[in-house]
């Protein structure tokens, strides 16, 4: 059952000064599924620092303090057992949802299906029910519902691919799917390669989070499936390029 932990009220509308221009923009409320993950915590810090209202869905209440330290409101909900209605209630009033949940490298094949596929599908349907169109998914390079093999990583890539295929077919969502290359804990450089197909390569989690922050704020990237590795383009330039700006 989903429970909203004490925190800021959702859905407030206001304006703030633009981060890279003099324009006035809308203060967004963004909910991140898998809010205690390594990329999610980085993303929460970035969004909170720029003035957005951020909430993260977490499985365990003891993770809440880490989210508060990152500037995010903790929402306690187990996405493997919650109903669509319960998740929709947590998403109501949001401007965007980011799916960054994952079963983790130590999990077995069953949780690849229940989390990496099932939770992504659940959150997609819940977002549509809550009237939240913007949905950004953290996927994986090589994700493919027809990926061959029986190893755990093969099952993972099939699960992510099936989730991506489901999201791409969801007419009620303005989705963007991001497929990073090999994740590292190196300090971010702010320089990336972001294209429909990049080829394989590493990318720091810092830079993945920075790209996600830009994608959420760039609705013109809706309908795109993008690969991400380290490169030579500043994050904002790379996102504007794929958005056609």
VEXMARDO-203512 format. One line per field, with one value per residue (C-alpha): residue number from 1; residue in one letter; chain; x, y, z. Coordinates in nm, 4 decimals, m for minus. Example, Ala and Ser with C-alpha at 12.3 -4.5 7.8 and 13.67 -1.06 7.14 Angstrom:
n	c(1|2)
res	c(A|S)
chain	c(A|A)
xx	c(1.2300|1.3670)
yy	c(m0.4500|m0.1060)
zz	c(0.7800|0.7140)
end
This chain:
n	c(1|2|3|4|5|6|7|8|9|10|11|12|13|14|15|16|17|18|19|20|21|22|23|24|25|26|27|28|29|30|31|32|33|34|35|36|37|38|39|40|41|42|43|44|45|46|47|48|49|50|51|52|53|54|55|56|57|58|59|60|61|62|63|64|65|66|67|68|69|70|71|72|73|74|75|76|77|78|79|80|81|82|83|84|85|86|87|88|89|90|91|92|93|94|95|96|97|98|99|100|101|102|103|104|105|106|107|108|109|110|111|112|113|114|115|116|117|118|119|120|121|122|123|124|125|126|127|128|129|130|131|132|133|134|135|136|137|138|139|140|141|142|143|144|145|146|147|148|149|150|151|152|153|154|155|156|157|158|159|160|161|162|163|164|165|166|167|168|169|170|171|172|173|174|175|176|177|178|179|180|181|182|183|184|185|186|187|188|189|190|191|192|193|194|195|196|197|198|199|200|201|202|203|204|205|206|207|208|209|210|211|212|213|214|215|216|217|218|219|220|221|222|223|224|225|226|227|228|229|230|231|232|233|234|235|236|237|238|239|240|241|242|243|244|245)
res	c(X|X|X|X|X|X|X|X|X|X|X|X|X|X|X|X|X|X|X|X|X|X|X|X|X|X|X|X|X|X|X|X|X|X|X|X|X|X|X|X|X|X|X|X|X|X|X|X|X|X|X|X|X|X|X|X|X|X|X|X|X|X|X|X|X|X|X|X|X|X|X|X|X|X|X|X|X|X|X|X|X|X|X|X|X|X|X|X|X|X|X|X|X|X|X|X|X|X|X|X|X|X|X|X|X|X|X|X|X|X|X|X|X|X|X|X|X|X|X|X|X|X|X|X|X|X|X|X|X|X|X|X|X|X|X|X|X|X|X|X|X|X|X|X|X|X|X|X|X|X|X|X|X|X|X|X|X|X|X|X|X|X|X|X|X|X|X|X|X|X|X|X|X|X|X|X|X|X|X|X|X|X|X|X|X|X|X|X|X|X|X|X|X|X|X|X|X|X|X|X|X|X|X|X|X|X|X|X|X|X|X|X|X|X|X|X|X|X|X|X|X|X|X|X|X|X|X|X|X|X|X|X|X|X|X|X|X|X|X|X|X|X|X|X|X)
chain	c(A|A|A|A|A|A|A|A|A|A|A|A|A|A|A|A|A|A|A|A|A|A|A|A|A|A|A|A|A|A|A|A|A|A|A|A|A|A|A|A|A|A|A|A|A|A|A|A|A|A|A|A|A|A|A|A|A|A|A|A|A|A|A|A|A|A|A|A|A|A|A|A|A|A|A|A|A|A|A|A|A|A|A|A|A|A|A|A|A|A|A|A|A|A|A|A|A|A|A|A|A|A|A|A|A|A|A|A|A|A|A|A|A|A|A|A|A|A|A|A|A|A|A|A|A|A|A|A|A|A|A|A|A|A|A|A|A|A|A|A|A|A|A|A|A|A|A|A|A|A|A|A|A|A|A|A|A|A|A|A|A|A|A|A|A|A|A|A|A|A|A|A|A|A|A|A|A|A|A|A|A|A|A|A|A|A|A|A|A|A|A|A|A|A|A|A|A|A|A|A|A|A|A|A|A|A|A|A|A|A|A|A|A|A|A|A|A|A|A|A|A|A|A|A|A|A|A|A|A|A|A|A|A|A|A|A|A|A|A|A|A|A|A|A|A)
xx	c(0.0000|0.1295|0.1802|0.2743|0.5407|0.5334|0.6741|0.5870|0.2412|0.2187|0.0913|0.1690|0.2078|0.4431|0.7179|1.0940|1.3734|1.5130|1.8354|2.0088|1.8093|1.6048|1.2742|1.0222|0.9339|0.6915|0.7973|0.7548|0.6590|0.8504|0.8026|1.0848|1.0043|1.2987|1.3844|1.6677|1.8708|2.2137|2.0974|1.7717|1.9437|2.1711|1.8707|1.6799|1.9650|1.9820|1.6082|1.5774|1.8754|1.7171|1.3920|1.1677|0.9519|1.0740|0.9309|1.0775|0.8954|1.0858|1.0210|1.1445|1.0665|1.4236|1.5368|1.3323|1.6037|1.8387|1.5718|1.5079|1.8826|1.8699|1.5821|1.3075|0.9815|0.9783|0.6761|0.6771|0.5291|0.6270|0.5847|0.5887|0.2682|0.0904|m0.2206|m0.2494|m0.4894|m0.2410|0.0421|m0.1814|m0.2668|0.1039|0.1500|m0.1547|m0.0618|0.2812|0.4029|0.6370|0.7342|1.0782|1.1049|1.4470|1.3614|1.5520|1.5786|1.9542|2.2462|2.2161|1.8501|1.7318|1.5343|1.1929|1.2516|1.3767|1.0192|0.8402|1.0524|1.2350|0.9316|0.6287|0.6935|0.7692|0.4384|0.2523|0.3922|0.3141|m0.0488|m0.0711|0.0704|m0.1906|m0.4658|m0.3389|m0.3341|0.0458|0.1559|0.5324|0.7069|1.0845|1.2224|1.5754|1.6294|1.9468|2.1554|2.0775|1.7249|1.5231|1.2134|1.3602|1.7104|1.8412|2.0013|1.9192|2.1658|2.0285|2.1544|1.9835|1.6570|1.7158|1.7588|1.4403|1.2507|1.3724|1.2965|0.9428|0.8866|1.0162|0.7902|0.4885|0.5666|0.6207|0.2730|0.1071|m0.0862|m0.1703|0.1970|0.4546|0.7393|1.1156|1.3308|1.6961|1.9367|2.2713|2.5863|2.8029|2.7452|3.0420|3.0888|3.3461|3.2827|3.0600|3.2175|2.8993|3.0067|2.8015|2.6978|2.3180|2.1735|1.9318|2.2326|2.5713|2.7474|2.8644|3.0684|3.0799|2.8969|2.9141|2.5946|2.6384|2.6004|2.3015|2.1256|2.2125|2.0677|1.7513|1.7052|1.7257|1.4971|1.2232|1.2376|1.2387|0.8986|1.0173|1.2089|0.8792|0.8593|1.2369|1.4421|1.7953|2.1314|2.3786|2.7546|3.0316|3.1177|3.2094|2.8788|2.7637|2.4503|2.2200|2.3534|2.3115|1.9505|1.8634|2.0147|1.7987|1.4953|1.5517|1.6338)
yy	c(0.0000|0.3448|0.5922|0.9561|1.0388|1.3821|1.6411|1.9251|1.9498|1.8449|2.0183|2.3770|2.6145|2.9073|3.0564|3.0818|3.2401|3.0299|2.8405|2.9302|3.2284|3.5238|3.3494|3.2732|2.9032|2.6829|2.5218|2.1495|1.8728|1.5621|1.2161|0.9629|0.5918|0.4136|0.7269|0.5753|0.4522|0.5917|0.7843|0.8889|1.0488|1.2438|1.3538|1.4597|1.6847|1.8464|1.9055|2.0393|2.2700|2.4258|2.4900|2.2020|2.0179|1.6590|1.3406|0.9914|0.6594|0.4247|0.0738|0.1188|0.3966|0.3913|0.5310|0.8474|1.0515|1.0058|1.1510|1.4457|1.5141|1.5226|1.7713|1.5246|1.4243|1.0502|0.8477|0.4966|0.2400|m0.1105|m0.1095|m0.4901|m0.5141|m0.1786|m0.1355|0.1025|0.3189|0.3456|0.4520|0.6929|0.8666|0.9259|1.0684|1.2930|1.6581|1.5841|1.7426|1.4568|1.1085|0.9513|0.5739|0.4947|0.1804|m0.1430|m0.4819|m0.4434|m0.6574|m0.9078|m0.9932|m1.3063|m1.3491|m1.3233|m0.9661|m0.8624|m0.9234|m0.7792|m0.4628|m0.3886|m0.4743|m0.4910|m0.1775|0.0282|m0.0831|m0.0174|0.3342|0.4076|0.3060|0.4912|0.8080|0.7924|0.7390|1.0353|1.2564|1.2900|1.2727|1.3271|0.9973|0.9545|0.6018|0.4990|0.1862|0.0070|m0.0059|m0.3339|m0.3607|m0.5815|m0.7962|m1.0578|m1.0566|m1.4162|m1.6042|m1.7401|m1.5608|m1.3138|m1.0202|m1.1606|m1.1786|m0.8215|m0.6925|m0.8716|m0.7259|m0.3726|m0.4193|m0.5381|m0.2396|0.0003|m0.1543|m0.1175|0.2476|0.3282|0.1942|0.4057|0.6812|0.8611|0.9353|1.1769|0.9364|0.9538|0.6442|0.6896|0.3986|0.4720|0.2768|0.1193|0.3152|0.4381|0.6283|0.8619|1.2317|1.3698|1.5776|1.7316|1.6138|1.3415|1.1755|1.1469|0.9969|0.7323|0.4997|0.5806|0.2480|0.1115|0.3042|0.4201|0.7130|0.8481|0.8324|1.2062|1.2732|1.0382|1.2353|1.5647|1.4401|1.3204|1.6629|1.8225|1.5652|1.6172|1.9884|1.9348|1.8077|1.8176|1.4943|1.3055|0.9984|0.9436|0.6442|0.7676|0.6080|0.7890|0.7584|1.0004|1.2349|1.5888|1.7802|1.9702|1.8108|2.1015|2.1188|1.7426|1.7487|2.0503|1.8749|1.5646|1.7848|1.9623|2.2992)
zz	c(0.0000|m0.0910|0.1904|0.1482|0.4018|0.5616|0.3266|0.0967|m0.0530|m0.4162|m0.7234|m0.6373|m0.9262|m0.9308|m1.1399|m1.1076|m1.3030|m1.5841|m1.5151|m1.8380|m1.9597|m1.8433|m1.9114|m1.6398|m1.6280|m1.4420|m1.1168|m1.1817|m0.9436|m1.0464|m0.8966|m0.9297|m0.9022|m0.7445|m0.5514|m0.3461|m0.6422|m0.7223|m1.0284|m0.8601|m0.5591|m0.7916|m0.9965|m0.6868|m0.5797|m0.9229|m0.9484|m0.5948|m0.6471|m0.9541|m0.7708|m0.8759|m0.6242|m0.6102|m0.4604|m0.4680|m0.4355|m0.2037|m0.0733|0.2823|0.5283|0.6592|0.3223|0.3751|0.5436|0.2482|0.0195|0.2506|0.2539|m0.1272|m0.1171|m0.2076|m0.0430|0.0377|m0.0728|0.0718|m0.1673|m0.2778|m0.6545|m0.6620|m0.4576|m0.4952|m0.7062|m0.9987|m0.7964|m0.5068|m0.7340|m0.9262|m0.6000|m0.5341|m0.8840|m0.8853|m0.9220|m1.0717|m1.3941|m1.4799|m1.3651|m1.3978|m1.3756|m1.2275|m1.0309|m1.0753|m0.9107|m0.8733|m0.9943|m0.7097|m0.7758|m0.9531|m1.2719|m1.1012|m0.9834|m1.3259|m1.4357|m1.1325|m1.1060|m1.4310|m1.6435|m1.4146|m1.2091|m1.5203|m1.6715|m1.3459|m1.3122|m1.6784|m1.6318|m1.3001|m1.4552|m1.7292|m1.4726|m1.2697|m1.5783|m1.5868|m1.9495|m1.9185|m1.8476|m1.8689|m1.8374|m1.7428|m1.9503|m2.0566|m2.3691|m2.5434|m2.4010|m2.6345|m2.5642|m2.8011|m2.6535|m2.6529|m2.3656|m2.0235|m1.7977|m1.5453|m1.7503|m2.0600|m1.8664|m1.7485|m2.1043|m2.2133|m1.9174|m1.9908|m2.3588|m2.2848|m2.0563|m2.3212|m2.5845|m2.3559|m2.2822|m2.6506|m2.7244|m2.4530|m2.6317|m2.3052|m2.2305|m2.3685|m2.3085|m2.3509|m2.3018|m2.2036|m2.2483|m2.0808|m2.1532|m1.8843|m1.5645|m1.3629|m1.0389|m1.1938|m1.1441|m1.4149|m1.6888|m1.8250|m2.1714|m2.3376|m2.6600|m2.6822|m2.9974|m3.1220|m3.1507|m2.9969|m2.9815|m2.6486|m2.3960|m2.0340|m1.8775|m1.5198|m1.3181|m1.2546|m1.6261|m1.6585|m1.3861|m1.5574|m1.8867|m1.7145|m1.5558|m1.8995|m2.0625|m1.8043|m1.8833|m2.2631|m2.3817|m2.7441|m2.6701|m2.6274|m2.8481|m2.8583|m2.7488|m2.6864|m2.6072|m2.3831|m2.3349|m2.2503|m2.5345|m2.6264|m2.6187|m2.3102|m2.1675|m2.2512|m2.6072|m2.6567|m2.5363|m2.7503|m3.0524|m3.0184|m2.9485|m3.2783|m3.1200)
end
